[in-house]
């Protein structure tokens, strides 16, 4: 990929060691199971892997103007390489390197190389999506919408949460060509919907029971994320009131997702709308989405920073009443310049469209 000159100017130290799989793929287009990258302040990129991937990596690097180096199994490979390049200080991804890995790097890089911890260097770059990424995220969201619509007719009395989760996955893989799920599908019937990240069990769907489905797929490496709630039968007045409240919080919170506003604004607005029920909103308003299902930024009341154009985030307020029901409404959207975000998720949210009989 073409690195922004401002990003490279801020690169400190001058040599950066990348070990996170998603960051390697984002930077180089290499998605093998084993790889490392050295990124230099002048924009030079060196991709490292082993003999299993050498043919693929060579072609990729030739095409994209990078250098490829096959890692030798000898113990002093890294030490000798860094000495030849006269590299004395190397930045590492502190959030992705365990203590044992850190100690291993110190050993193999040699005592003359200083390791400098960095935080979210690549993740901050990935927050702003390119036009190609936006297109891929839209396609993933379209597939997710279609998979959910194909799953809804299977919500019949007696079906289990686990069965619906499997039906959704089969549709995404067998009919629609998704690579895999973006995360384990959440299907929750009845009081299970009050558990924000419930794992599907053998609970059967019964008449007059709420349903919550949180689903996402991965297509061309990019993720989608959406949550919809339904009622099977005749909804209770209490559920309708709570649903409309969450829908209002989402709509008004999304209006704050635009350039110049703070990451915390949507969450703050949603909590104001919930009023005395705010304590039942037990997570943040949303998060970034891209190669990973949870990326920067986080949209919590404590988040720092401001929205920038072409960030892609979720808007997912919820209310969870233990032993009764829970409601979450979630859409993916893209930040636009001084206007409301464009919503990628298209599945109906109006209460007249989500009551199943």
C-alpha positions as CSV (number, residue, x, y, z in Angstrom):
1,X,0.0,0.0,0.0
2,X,1.0,3.6,-0.5
3,X,2.0,5.0,2.9
4,X,1.1,8.5,3.8
5,X,4.1,10.8,4.0
6,X,2.8,12.3,7.3
7,X,2.6,8.9,8.8
8,X,6.2,8.1,7.8
9,X,7.4,11.5,9.1
10,X,5.9,10.6,12.5
11,X,7.4,7.1,12.5
12,X,9.6,6.8,15.6
13,X,12.1,5.1,15.8
14,X,13.2,5.0,12.2
15,X,12.8,1.2,12.0
16,X,9.6,-0.5,13.1
17,X,9.2,-4.3,13.5
18,X,5.6,-5.5,12.7
19,X,4.5,-8.9,14.0
20,X,0.7,-8.5,14.2
21,X,-0.9,-10.6,11.5
22,X,-3.6,-8.1,10.5
23,X,-1.0,-5.2,10.4
24,X,1.3,-7.3,8.2
25,X,-1.6,-8.1,5.8
26,X,-2.8,-4.5,5.8
27,X,0.7,-3.1,5.0
28,X,1.9,-5.7,2.5
29,X,-1.0,-7.8,1.3
30,X,0.7,-10.9,2.6
31,X,-1.7,-13.2,4.6
32,X,0.5,-16.3,5.2
33,X,0.5,-17.9,8.6
34,X,4.0,-16.8,9.3
35,X,5.6,-13.4,8.5
36,X,7.3,-10.4,9.9
37,X,7.9,-6.9,8.5
38,X,10.5,-4.2,8.9
39,X,9.1,-0.7,8.0
40,X,11.6,2.1,7.6
41,X,11.1,5.9,7.9
42,X,11.9,6.3,4.2
43,X,9.0,4.1,3.2
44,X,11.0,0.9,2.6
45,X,9.3,-2.3,3.5
46,X,11.0,-5.6,4.0
47,X,8.8,-8.7,4.3
48,X,10.2,-11.8,6.0
49,X,8.8,-15.3,5.9
50,X,10.1,-18.9,5.6
51,X,10.5,-21.3,2.7
52,X,6.9,-22.3,2.7
53,X,5.9,-18.9,1.4
54,X,8.9,-17.8,-0.5
55,X,7.5,-18.2,-4.0
56,X,4.3,-16.3,-3.1
57,X,6.1,-13.6,-1.2
58,X,8.7,-13.0,-3.9
59,X,6.0,-12.4,-6.5
60,X,4.0,-10.2,-4.1
61,X,7.0,-8.1,-3.2
62,X,8.1,-7.7,-6.9
63,X,4.6,-6.5,-7.8
64,X,4.3,-4.0,-4.9
65,X,7.8,-2.6,-4.8
66,X,8.9,-4.3,-1.5
67,X,11.9,-6.5,-0.6
68,X,11.5,-10.1,0.5
69,X,14.0,-11.9,2.7
70,X,13.6,-15.6,3.5
71,X,14.3,-16.3,7.2
72,X,17.2,-18.6,7.8
73,X,16.8,-21.2,10.5
74,X,20.2,-20.4,12.0
75,X,20.2,-18.8,15.4
76,X,21.9,-15.5,14.5
77,X,19.8,-14.6,11.5
78,X,18.2,-11.5,12.9
79,X,21.4,-10.3,14.7
80,X,23.4,-10.5,11.5
81,X,20.7,-8.9,9.4
82,X,20.3,-5.9,11.7
83,X,24.1,-5.5,11.9
84,X,24.4,-5.4,8.1
85,X,21.6,-2.7,8.0
86,X,23.3,-0.8,10.8
87,X,20.0,-0.8,12.8
88,X,20.5,0.1,16.4
89,X,16.9,0.9,17.6
90,X,13.8,-1.0,16.6
91,X,10.2,-0.1,17.5
92,X,7.9,-3.0,18.4
93,X,4.1,-3.4,18.7
94,X,3.8,-3.4,22.5
95,X,0.2,-4.4,22.5
96,X,0.9,-7.5,20.3
97,X,4.1,-8.8,21.9
98,X,3.9,-10.9,25.0
99,X,6.6,-10.8,27.7
100,X,8.1,-14.1,26.5
101,X,8.2,-12.8,22.9
102,X,9.8,-9.6,24.0
103,X,12.5,-11.5,25.8
104,X,13.0,-13.7,22.7
105,X,13.3,-10.6,20.5
106,X,15.9,-9.1,22.8
107,X,17.9,-12.3,22.5
108,X,17.7,-12.9,18.7
109,X,18.2,-9.2,17.8
110,X,21.4,-9.0,19.9
111,X,22.5,-6.8,22.8
112,X,23.5,-3.9,20.5
113,X,19.9,-3.3,19.4
114,X,17.5,-1.3,21.7
115,X,13.8,-2.3,21.5
116,X,11.4,0.6,21.8
117,X,7.8,0.0,22.7
118,X,5.2,1.7,20.5
119,X,1.4,1.8,20.8
120,X,-1.2,1.7,18.1
121,X,1.0,2.9,15.3
122,X,-0.6,0.8,12.6
123,X,-4.0,0.8,14.3
124,X,-4.2,4.6,14.1
125,X,-3.3,4.3,10.4
126,X,-6.0,1.7,9.9
127,X,-8.7,3.9,11.5
128,X,-9.2,5.8,8.2
129,X,-10.4,3.6,5.5
130,X,-9.3,3.9,1.8
131,X,-11.9,3.9,-1.0
132,X,-11.0,0.3,-1.7
133,X,-11.6,-0.7,2.0
134,X,-14.9,1.2,2.1
135,X,-16.1,-0.7,-1.0
136,X,-15.0,-4.0,0.6
137,X,-16.8,-3.2,3.9
138,X,-19.9,-2.2,2.0
139,X,-19.9,-5.6,0.2
140,X,-19.4,-7.4,3.5
141,X,-22.4,-5.5,5.0
142,X,-24.6,-6.3,2.0
143,X,-23.7,-10.0,2.4
144,X,-24.5,-9.8,6.1
145,X,-27.9,-8.2,5.4
146,X,-28.8,-10.8,2.9
147,X,-27.8,-13.7,5.1
148,X,-29.9,-12.4,8.0
149,X,-32.9,-11.9,5.7
150,X,-32.5,-15.5,4.4
151,X,-32.3,-16.7,8.1
152,X,-35.4,-14.9,9.4
153,X,-37.9,-17.4,7.8
154,X,-36.4,-20.2,9.9
155,X,-37.5,-18.4,13.1
156,X,-40.3,-20.8,13.9
157,X,-41.7,-22.2,17.1
158,X,-39.4,-25.0,18.4
159,X,-36.2,-24.0,16.6
160,X,-33.2,-23.6,18.9
161,X,-30.7,-20.8,19.2
162,X,-28.0,-23.2,18.1
163,X,-29.9,-24.2,15.0
164,X,-30.5,-20.6,13.9
165,X,-26.8,-19.8,14.4
166,X,-25.8,-22.8,12.2
167,X,-28.4,-21.9,9.6
168,X,-27.0,-18.3,9.4
169,X,-23.4,-19.7,9.0
170,X,-24.4,-22.2,6.4
171,X,-26.1,-19.5,4.3
172,X,-23.2,-17.2,4.5
173,X,-20.7,-19.9,3.5
174,X,-22.6,-22.2,1.1
175,X,-25.0,-19.7,-0.6
176,X,-23.3,-16.3,-0.4
177,X,-19.6,-17.1,-0.5
178,X,-18.4,-15.6,2.7
179,X,-14.9,-16.7,3.8
180,X,-16.0,-17.2,7.4
181,X,-18.0,-15.5,10.2
182,X,-16.6,-12.3,11.5
183,X,-17.3,-13.6,15.0
184,X,-19.4,-16.3,16.6
185,X,-23.1,-15.5,15.8
186,X,-25.1,-14.4,18.8
187,X,-28.6,-15.8,18.8
188,X,-30.6,-15.2,22.0
189,X,-34.2,-16.1,22.7
190,X,-36.3,-14.9,25.7
191,X,-34.4,-13.8,28.8
192,X,-31.1,-14.9,27.1
193,X,-31.3,-11.7,25.1
194,X,-30.5,-9.8,28.4
195,X,-27.0,-11.3,28.2
196,X,-25.1,-9.0,25.7
197,X,-22.7,-11.6,24.4
198,X,-24.8,-14.7,25.0
199,X,-23.6,-18.0,23.4
200,X,-26.4,-19.9,21.6
201,X,-27.7,-22.9,23.5
202,X,-30.5,-25.5,23.0
203,X,-33.1,-22.9,24.1
204,X,-36.2,-23.3,21.9
205,X,-38.2,-20.4,20.4
206,X,-41.7,-20.1,21.8
207,X,-44.7,-17.9,21.2
208,X,-44.5,-14.4,22.6
209,X,-40.7,-14.5,23.0
210,X,-38.1,-11.8,22.1
211,X,-35.2,-12.7,19.7
212,X,-31.8,-11.0,19.4
213,X,-29.4,-11.8,16.6
214,X,-25.9,-10.2,16.4
215,X,-24.2,-11.4,13.2
216,X,-21.2,-10.6,11.0
217,X,-19.4,-12.1,8.1
218,X,-15.9,-11.8,6.6
219,X,-15.6,-11.2,2.9
220,X,-12.3,-10.4,1.2
221,X,-10.8,-10.2,4.7
222,X,-13.1,-7.4,5.8
223,X,-15.7,-7.7,8.5
224,X,-19.4,-6.7,8.9
225,X,-21.4,-6.3,12.1
226,X,-25.1,-5.9,12.7
227,X,-27.6,-6.6,15.4
228,X,-31.4,-6.9,15.0
229,X,-34.1,-7.7,17.5
230,X,-37.4,-9.4,16.8
231,X,-40.5,-10.5,18.6
232,X,-42.1,-13.9,17.8
233,X,-45.8,-13.5,18.5
234,X,-47.5,-10.4,20.0
235,X,-44.9,-8.1,21.7
236,X,-45.4,-6.8,25.2
237,X,-46.0,-3.1,25.9
238,X,-42.8,-3.1,28.0
239,X,-40.7,-4.6,25.2
240,X,-42.1,-2.1,22.6
241,X,-41.4,0.8,24.8
242,X,-37.8,-0.3,25.4
243,X,-37.3,-1.1,21.7
244,X,-38.4,2.4,20.7
245,X,-36.2,3.9,23.3
246,X,-33.1,2.1,22.0
247,X,-34.0,3.0,18.4
248,X,-34.3,6.7,19.4
249,X,-30.9,6.5,21.2
250,X,-29.3,4.9,18.1
251,X,-30.8,7.5,15.7
252,X,-29.8,10.5,17.8
253,X,-26.4,9.0,18.7
254,X,-25.6,8.4,15.0
255,X,-26.3,12.1,14.3
256,X,-23.2,12.8,16.4
257,X,-21.1,10.5,14.2
258,X,-19.6,13.1,11.9
259,X,-16.3,14.9,11.5
260,X,-15.3,17.2,14.3
261,X,-17.4,15.6,17.0
262,X,-15.8,13.6,19.8
263,X,-15.8,9.9,20.0
264,X,-17.6,10.2,23.3
265,X,-20.6,12.2,22.0
266,X,-22.8,9.4,20.7
267,X,-22.5,7.4,24.0
268,X,-23.2,10.5,26.1
269,X,-26.3,11.3,24.0
270,X,-27.6,7.7,24.2
271,X,-27.2,7.7,28.0
272,X,-29.1,11.0,28.3
273,X,-32.0,9.5,26.3
274,X,-32.1,6.4,28.4
275,X,-32.5,8.5,31.5
276,X,-33.3,6.4,34.6
277,X,-32.7,3.2,32.5
278,X,-29.1,4.3,31.7
279,X,-27.6,1.7,34.1
280,X,-29.0,-1.0,31.9
281,X,-26.8,0.2,29.0
282,X,-23.7,-1.9,30.0
283,X,-21.3,-1.3,27.1
284,X,-20.1,1.5,24.8
285,X,-22.0,3.0,21.9
286,X,-19.8,1.4,19.3
287,X,-16.4,0.6,17.8
288,X,-14.4,0.7,14.6
289,X,-14.7,-2.2,12.1
290,X,-12.3,-3.3,9.3
291,X,-10.0,-6.2,9.0
292,X,-10.9,-7.0,12.6
293,X,-14.4,-6.9,14.1
294,X,-13.2,-4.6,16.9
295,X,-10.9,-1.8,15.9
296,X,-10.1,1.7,16.9
297,X,-11.8,4.0,17.7
298,X,-13.9,3.0,20.7
299,X,-17.1,5.1,21.1
300,X,-17.4,5.2,24.9
301,X,-18.2,8.1,27.2
302,X,-14.5,8.1,28.2
303,X,-13.0,8.0,24.7
304,X,-10.7,10.7,23.5
305,X,-10.3,12.0,20.0
306,X,-12.5,13.2,17.2
307,X,-14.2,11.6,14.2
308,X,-12.4,11.9,10.9
309,X,-13.8,11.3,7.4
310,X,-13.9,7.7,6.2
311,X,-13.8,6.1,9.6
312,X,-16.1,3.1,9.7
313,X,-17.8,2.4,13.1
314,X,-20.7,0.7,14.6
315,X,-23.7,2.3,16.3
316,X,-25.1,-0.2,18.8
317,X,-26.8,1.1,22.0
318,X,-28.7,-1.5,24.0
319,X,-30.7,-2.0,27.2
320,X,-30.5,-5.3,29.1
321,X,-33.0,-6.2,31.8
322,X,-31.8,-9.4,33.7
323,X,-34.2,-12.4,33.6
324,X,-36.5,-10.5,31.3
325,X,-35.1,-9.4,27.9
326,X,-32.4,-7.3,26.2
327,X,-32.5,-5.1,23.1
328,X,-29.6,-4.0,21.0
329,X,-29.8,-2.3,17.6
330,X,-26.5,-2.1,15.6
331,X,-25.5,-0.7,12.3
332,X,-22.2,-0.1,10.5
333,X,-21.7,3.4,9.2
334,X,-19.1,5.6,7.6
335,X,-18.2,9.0,9.0
336,X,-18.9,11.9,6.6
337,X,-17.9,15.5,6.4
338,X,-20.2,17.6,8.6
339,X,-23.3,15.4,8.0
340,X,-24.9,12.3,9.3
341,X,-23.1,9.1,8.6
342,X,-24.0,6.8,5.7
343,X,-25.4,3.5,7.1
344,X,-24.1,0.3,5.5
345,X,-26.6,-2.0,7.2
346,X,-30.0,-2.0,5.5
347,X,-32.0,-4.6,7.4
348,X,-35.3,-3.1,8.7
349,X,-35.5,-1.7,12.2
350,X,-39.0,-0.3,12.2
351,X,-41.1,-2.2,14.8
352,X,-43.7,-3.1,12.2
353,X,-41.1,-5.1,10.3
354,X,-39.6,-7.0,13.2
355,X,-42.7,-8.6,14.7
356,X,-42.8,-12.2,13.5
357,X,-46.1,-14.2,13.6
